[in-house]
């Protein structure tokens, strides 16, 4: 499939065209092929591809010029009877409209229509963002070809409802284990019920007061919550183990080591096993290029309350912001949609910033 020049010139039409290419995680070849063809139509871009990751960048770096990255994933969650896209007034409905094909459309539209930009620009389109981290295309490229991702600022075109969301929270999951002693339930006094013992873990969670942290005028609200519990052997056995799965969303002033240490302090006396962890990303608002982007948007930034691939750029020393037309509260829903005026506003804002 190829996009016509008329579609590429209109970010709304391009959003619809991208949405109509089904690209559930792991099945992105067709959409990546179409994006690659479109990028190669601009002779001023150097285009490379690695699997279903495609990069386009302006040619030889100019002296004293800063480089910025526009990045977006091309995959979606499984469809839910919400393809093809449909338009109702100012709303476009369909799987991936907000998360994040409207954002990807902005990057692709600018890649083929923007002339004489004020910055050196890299455009990164990648696969498998909506699934486990080890399949994430950006994660793979960051490890294998980090030079692709070096810049003075990266913009993740994730849905933010047209606002700037700075950095992101870190996320950690741990299993907290209550231990007991197994016995026959008819003679329970010979045992110690581990499920009952997990009550203290839940009490600590109920009493926990999460931090609110302000960094660069952005307020990050932490959270510590039980998200699962498992225990039990059989209907006639007093259980000797019960695990409570706890998710910790932490502000980016803590690294993963500090977050894990905090978990062990909160659950002192219990066995704590970390099962998953991802670092946060600091706001990255102090750089001159970031300030110019904020001026182009014309709205104050806010903290990203969640995790995004901004953290992968931050780990490489690249400040990263989130900015896109979709509403994050609608992501992954059957009713997912995007406001068409926000697509046009996003394209105009990015063009104004990149043309200064």
C-alpha positions as CSV (number, residue, x, y, z in Angstrom):
1,X,0.0,0.0,0.0
2,X,1.1,3.6,-0.7
3,X,-0.3,6.9,0.4
4,X,-1.1,9.5,-2.3
5,X,0.5,13.0,-2.1
6,X,-2.9,14.4,-1.2
7,X,-3.2,12.1,1.8
8,X,0.3,12.8,3.0
9,X,-0.4,16.6,2.7
10,X,-3.4,16.3,5.1
11,X,-2.7,15.0,8.6
12,X,-6.3,14.1,9.2
13,X,-6.6,12.1,6.0
14,X,-3.3,10.5,6.8
15,X,-4.5,9.5,10.3
16,X,-7.5,7.8,8.8
17,X,-5.3,6.0,6.2
18,X,-3.0,4.7,9.0
19,X,-5.8,3.6,11.2
20,X,-7.3,1.6,8.3
21,X,-4.2,-0.5,8.1
22,X,-4.6,-3.1,10.8
23,X,-1.4,-3.3,12.8
24,X,-1.9,-5.2,16.0
25,X,1.4,-5.7,17.8
26,X,3.5,-8.3,15.9
27,X,1.7,-7.6,12.6
28,X,3.2,-4.2,11.6
29,X,4.9,-5.1,8.3
30,X,2.2,-3.7,6.0
31,X,2.0,-0.4,7.8
32,X,5.8,-0.1,8.1
33,X,6.2,-0.8,4.4
34,X,3.7,2.0,3.6
35,X,5.5,4.4,6.0
36,X,8.9,3.5,4.5
37,X,7.7,4.2,1.0
38,X,6.3,7.6,2.0
39,X,9.6,8.6,3.7
40,X,11.7,7.6,0.7
41,X,9.6,9.9,-1.4
42,X,11.5,12.8,0.3
43,X,14.9,13.0,-1.3
44,X,16.2,15.1,1.5
45,X,15.9,12.3,4.1
46,X,18.2,9.4,4.7
47,X,16.0,6.4,5.4
48,X,17.1,3.1,7.1
49,X,15.1,0.1,8.3
50,X,15.7,-2.5,10.9
51,X,12.9,-5.1,11.0
52,X,9.7,-3.1,11.5
53,X,11.5,0.0,12.8
54,X,12.1,2.7,10.2
55,X,14.2,5.8,10.7
56,X,14.4,8.9,8.5
57,X,16.8,11.7,9.3
58,X,17.9,14.9,7.6
59,X,21.2,14.7,5.8
60,X,24.6,15.8,7.0
61,X,24.3,17.6,10.4
62,X,24.7,21.4,10.1
63,X,27.3,23.2,12.2
64,X,25.8,24.3,15.5
65,X,22.4,22.9,14.6
66,X,20.5,20.9,17.3
67,X,18.8,17.6,16.5
68,X,15.3,16.7,17.6
69,X,13.5,13.4,17.3
70,X,9.8,12.8,16.5
71,X,9.0,9.2,17.5
72,X,5.9,7.1,17.4
73,X,4.8,3.5,17.5
74,X,2.8,2.0,14.7
75,X,1.2,-0.9,16.5
76,X,-2.2,-1.1,18.3
77,X,-3.9,-3.3,20.8
78,X,-6.2,-5.9,19.3
79,X,-9.1,-4.5,17.4
80,X,-12.6,-4.5,19.0
81,X,-15.0,-4.2,16.1
82,X,-13.6,-0.7,15.7
83,X,-12.1,-0.8,12.2
84,X,-12.2,0.8,9.7
85,X,-12.1,4.3,11.0
86,X,-15.3,6.4,10.9
87,X,-15.9,10.1,11.2
88,X,-18.7,11.7,13.2
89,X,-18.6,15.4,13.2
90,X,-15.2,16.5,14.7
91,X,-14.4,13.0,16.0
92,X,-12.6,10.2,14.3
93,X,-13.3,6.7,15.8
94,X,-11.2,3.6,15.4
95,X,-8.6,1.4,16.9
96,X,-5.4,3.4,17.3
97,X,-6.9,6.8,16.4
98,X,-5.5,8.3,19.6
99,X,-2.9,5.7,20.7
100,X,-1.2,6.7,18.6
101,X,-1.8,6.8,14.8
102,X,-2.8,10.4,14.9
103,X,0.6,11.2,16.5
104,X,2.4,9.0,14.0
105,X,0.5,10.8,11.2
106,X,1.9,14.1,12.5
107,X,5.4,12.9,12.2
108,X,4.9,11.3,8.8
109,X,3.1,14.3,7.5
110,X,5.9,16.6,8.6
111,X,8.6,14.3,7.3
112,X,7.4,14.5,3.7
113,X,6.1,18.2,3.7
114,X,8.4,20.2,5.9
115,X,11.1,22.1,4.1
116,X,14.1,24.0,5.5
117,X,13.6,23.1,9.2
118,X,15.3,25.0,11.9
119,X,16.7,21.8,13.4
120,X,18.2,18.6,12.2
121,X,15.4,16.1,12.6
122,X,15.1,12.4,13.0
123,X,11.8,10.5,12.6
124,X,11.5,7.1,14.3
125,X,8.6,4.8,13.7
126,X,8.7,1.5,15.6
127,X,6.8,-1.7,16.4
128,X,5.5,-3.7,19.4
129,X,5.1,-0.9,21.9
130,X,1.8,-2.3,23.3
131,X,3.4,-5.6,24.4
132,X,6.2,-6.8,26.6
133,X,9.3,-4.7,26.8
134,X,11.7,-7.2,25.2
135,X,9.7,-7.1,21.9
136,X,9.5,-3.3,21.8
137,X,11.2,-2.0,18.7
138,X,12.5,1.2,20.3
139,X,14.0,-0.9,23.1
140,X,15.8,-3.1,20.6
141,X,17.2,-0.2,18.7
142,X,18.3,1.6,21.8
143,X,20.4,-1.5,22.7
144,X,21.7,-2.4,19.3
145,X,21.9,1.0,17.5
146,X,21.8,3.8,20.1
147,X,23.3,6.3,17.7
148,X,19.9,6.3,15.9
149,X,18.3,7.9,19.0
150,X,20.8,10.6,20.0
151,X,19.5,14.1,19.9
152,X,19.0,17.3,22.0
153,X,15.3,16.5,22.5
154,X,12.9,13.7,21.7
155,X,9.1,14.2,21.3
156,X,7.1,11.0,21.9
157,X,3.8,11.6,20.0
158,X,1.8,9.7,22.6
159,X,-1.8,10.8,23.3
160,X,-1.8,13.8,25.7
161,X,-4.9,15.7,24.5
162,X,-2.7,18.3,22.9
163,X,-0.8,19.2,26.1
164,X,2.9,18.7,26.9
165,X,3.4,15.9,29.4
166,X,7.0,15.9,30.7
167,X,9.1,12.9,31.4
168,X,7.3,9.9,32.9
169,X,6.9,7.9,36.1
170,X,8.9,4.8,36.8
171,X,7.0,1.6,37.4
172,X,7.9,-1.4,39.5
173,X,6.1,-4.6,40.4
174,X,7.1,-6.8,43.4
175,X,5.7,-9.9,45.0
176,X,5.4,-9.6,48.8
177,X,5.1,-13.1,50.4
178,X,3.4,-14.0,53.6
179,X,4.5,-17.4,54.9
180,X,2.7,-19.8,57.1
181,X,2.6,-23.5,58.0
182,X,0.6,-26.1,56.1
183,X,-1.9,-28.2,57.9
184,X,-5.2,-30.1,57.4
185,X,-8.1,-27.6,57.6
186,X,-9.9,-29.9,60.1
187,X,-7.0,-29.4,62.4
188,X,-6.1,-25.8,61.5
189,X,-4.6,-25.1,64.9
190,X,-1.6,-27.2,63.8
191,X,-0.9,-24.7,61.0
192,X,-0.4,-21.0,60.3
193,X,-2.6,-19.6,57.6
194,X,-0.5,-17.5,55.2
195,X,-3.6,-15.9,53.5
196,X,-4.6,-14.6,56.9
197,X,-1.1,-13.4,57.4
198,X,-1.3,-11.4,54.2
199,X,-3.7,-9.1,55.9
200,X,-0.8,-7.2,57.5
201,X,0.6,-6.5,54.0
202,X,-2.8,-5.1,52.9
203,X,-3.0,-3.0,56.1
204,X,0.4,-1.5,55.3
205,X,-0.9,-0.7,51.8
206,X,-4.1,0.9,53.1
207,X,-2.1,3.1,55.5
208,X,0.5,4.1,53.0
209,X,0.7,7.8,52.1
210,X,2.2,8.2,48.7
211,X,4.5,11.1,47.9
212,X,3.7,14.1,45.7
213,X,6.9,15.4,44.1
214,X,7.3,18.6,42.1
215,X,10.1,18.7,39.5
216,X,10.5,21.6,37.1
217,X,7.0,22.8,38.0
218,X,5.5,19.4,37.1
219,X,3.7,17.5,39.9
220,X,4.2,13.7,40.0
221,X,1.8,11.8,42.2
222,X,3.1,8.4,43.3
223,X,1.0,5.3,43.9
224,X,1.4,2.0,45.7
225,X,-1.3,-0.6,45.2
226,X,-2.0,-4.2,45.4
227,X,-2.9,-5.4,41.9
228,X,-3.1,-9.2,42.5
229,X,-3.1,-11.9,45.2
230,X,-2.4,-15.6,45.0
231,X,-2.4,-18.3,47.6
232,X,-4.1,-21.6,48.6
233,X,-3.3,-25.2,48.0
234,X,-6.6,-27.1,48.2
235,X,-10.1,-26.8,49.8
236,X,-9.0,-28.7,52.8
237,X,-5.4,-27.4,53.3
238,X,-4.3,-24.5,55.4
239,X,-2.0,-22.5,53.0
240,X,1.6,-22.0,53.8
241,X,2.3,-19.2,51.2
242,X,0.4,-16.2,49.9
243,X,1.8,-13.6,47.5
244,X,0.5,-10.1,47.1
245,X,1.5,-8.4,43.8
246,X,2.2,-4.7,44.4
247,X,2.7,-2.1,41.7
248,X,4.7,1.0,42.6
249,X,4.5,4.1,40.4
250,X,7.3,6.3,41.4
251,X,8.4,9.9,40.6
252,X,11.5,10.2,38.4
253,X,13.6,11.7,41.2
254,X,14.0,8.1,42.3
255,X,16.0,5.6,40.3
256,X,15.1,1.9,40.2
257,X,17.5,1.0,43.0
258,X,16.0,3.6,45.3
259,X,12.5,2.5,44.4
260,X,13.3,-1.1,45.2
261,X,14.9,-0.1,48.5
262,X,11.8,1.8,49.4
263,X,9.6,-1.3,48.7
264,X,11.8,-3.4,51.0
265,X,11.5,-0.7,53.7
266,X,7.7,-0.6,53.4
267,X,7.4,-4.4,53.6
268,X,10.1,-4.9,56.2
269,X,9.8,-8.4,57.7
270,X,8.4,-10.0,54.5
271,X,10.1,-11.6,51.5
272,X,10.1,-9.1,48.6
273,X,10.8,-10.2,45.1
274,X,11.0,-7.7,42.3
275,X,9.3,-9.1,39.1
276,X,9.3,-6.1,36.8
277,X,10.9,-2.6,36.7
278,X,11.1,0.3,34.4
279,X,12.9,3.6,35.2
280,X,11.2,7.0,35.0
281,X,12.3,10.0,33.0
282,X,13.0,13.5,34.4
283,X,11.0,16.3,32.7
284,X,13.8,17.6,30.5
285,X,12.4,21.1,30.4
286,X,15.6,23.2,31.0
287,X,17.1,22.9,27.5
288,X,16.7,25.8,25.1
289,X,15.1,23.5,22.5
290,X,12.6,22.4,25.1
291,X,11.7,25.9,26.0
292,X,11.1,26.8,22.4
293,X,8.8,23.8,22.0
294,X,6.8,24.9,25.1
295,X,6.5,28.4,23.7
296,X,5.2,27.0,20.4
297,X,2.6,24.9,22.3
298,X,1.6,27.9,24.4
299,X,0.4,25.8,27.4
300,X,2.3,25.0,30.6
301,X,3.7,21.4,30.9
302,X,2.4,18.8,33.3
303,X,3.8,15.6,34.6
304,X,3.3,12.4,32.7
305,X,1.4,10.2,35.2
306,X,2.3,6.9,33.7
307,X,5.2,5.2,31.9
308,X,6.2,5.9,28.2
309,X,9.1,5.3,26.0
310,X,10.4,8.7,27.0
311,X,12.3,6.7,29.6
312,X,14.3,4.9,26.9
313,X,15.5,8.3,25.5
314,X,16.2,9.6,29.0
315,X,18.4,6.5,29.7
316,X,20.5,7.6,26.7
317,X,20.8,11.1,28.1
318,X,18.2,12.6,25.7
319,X,15.5,14.8,27.3
320,X,12.0,13.6,26.2
321,X,8.5,15.0,26.2
322,X,5.2,13.5,25.4
323,X,2.9,15.4,23.0
324,X,0.0,14.1,20.8
325,X,-3.6,14.8,19.8
326,X,-5.3,11.8,21.4
327,X,-7.0,11.5,24.8
328,X,-5.0,9.0,26.9
329,X,-8.2,8.1,28.8
330,X,-9.7,6.6,25.7
331,X,-6.7,4.5,24.7
332,X,-7.4,0.8,24.3
333,X,-11.2,1.2,24.5
334,X,-13.8,0.2,22.0
335,X,-14.9,3.8,21.8
336,X,-11.4,5.1,21.1
337,X,-11.4,8.3,19.1
338,X,-9.5,11.5,18.5
339,X,-10.7,15.1,18.0
340,X,-10.0,16.2,14.5
341,X,-9.2,19.8,15.5
342,X,-6.4,18.5,17.8
343,X,-4.8,16.7,14.8
344,X,-4.7,19.9,12.9
345,X,-3.6,21.9,15.9
346,X,-0.8,19.4,16.6
347,X,0.5,19.6,13.0
348,X,0.4,23.4,13.0
349,X,2.2,23.6,16.4
350,X,5.0,21.2,15.4
351,X,5.5,22.9,12.1
352,X,5.7,26.3,13.7
353,X,8.3,25.0,16.2
354,X,10.4,23.2,13.7
355,X,10.3,26.1,11.2
356,X,11.7,28.7,13.6
